[in-house]
Amino acid sequence: MSSLLLPYDTIIKAHEGDPIAIQAVLDRYAGYIRYFSKMNGYYNSDMEDYIRTKLIESLFKFRLDRSVSYTHLTLPTIYSV
């Protein structure tokens, strides 16, 4: 498993509201949040707060009860004549 991925149990705990798991998610994405918090080349703390808030909100909206289908990602079959 890649070190870039968060452990599944951390995601589950964050979804359930565990503050330590939520902080682990925020820490994991801190670099991305900081990068996308720049506006016109300058760091914007309000944008960073907004992105962090949206990430936390999305943790609670994340649906873990649905199975995911990847059949739409298969390559098309090419028939030769």
C-alpha positions in Angstrom: 0.0 0.0 0.0 1.3 3.4 -0.9 2.3 5.8 1.9 0.4 8.5 0.1 -2.9 6.9 1.1 -4.6 7.3 4.5 -5.4 4.0 6.2 -9.0 3.0 5.8 -9.6 2.8 9.5 -8.5 6.5 9.8 -11.0 7.5 7.2 -13.7 5.5 9.0 -12.8 7.1 12.4 -12.7 10.6 10.8 -16.2 10.0 9.3 -17.4 9.0 12.8 -16.1 12.2 14.2 -12.9 11.1 16.0 -10.9 14.4 16.5 -7.5 12.6 16.2 -8.5 11.0 12.9 -9.8 14.3 11.6 -6.5 15.9 12.5 -4.6 13.1 10.7 -6.6 13.8 7.6 -5.9 17.5 7.8 -2.2 16.9 8.5 -2.0 14.5 5.5 -3.5 17.2 3.1 -1.9 20.2 4.8 0.5 20.7 1.9 -2.3 20.7 -0.7 -4.4 23.0 1.4 -1.5 25.4 1.8 -0.8 25.3 -2.0 -4.4 25.9 -3.0 -4.7 28.7 -0.4 -2.7 31.1 -2.6 -4.6 33.8 -4.4 -2.7 35.9 -6.9 0.5 34.3 -5.7 0.0 35.3 -2.0 -1.0 33.1 0.9 -4.6 33.7 2.0 -5.5 32.4 5.5 -9.2 32.9 4.9 -9.0 30.6 1.9 -7.0 28.0 3.9 -9.7 28.1 6.6 -12.4 27.7 4.0 -10.7 24.7 2.4 -10.1 23.0 5.7 -13.8 23.5 6.6 -14.9 22.0 3.3 -12.6 19.0 3.8 -14.0 18.4 7.3 -17.6 18.8 6.0 -16.9 16.3 3.2 -15.6 13.7 5.8 -19.0 13.6 7.4 -20.8 13.5 4.0 -18.7 10.6 2.7 -20.8 7.6 1.9 -19.2 4.4 3.1 -22.2 2.2 2.7 -22.3 2.2 -1.1 -20.2 -0.2 -3.2 -18.2 1.3 -6.0 -18.4 0.0 -9.6 -15.4 0.5 -11.8 -17.0 -1.1 -14.9 -17.2 2.3 -16.6 -13.4 2.5 -16.5 -12.7 -0.6 -18.6 -11.1 -0.1 -22.0 -13.4 -0.5 -25.0 -13.1 -3.7 -26.9 -11.6 -3.3 -30.4 -12.8 -5.8 -33.0 -10.6 -6.6 -35.9 -12.1 -7.7 -39.2 
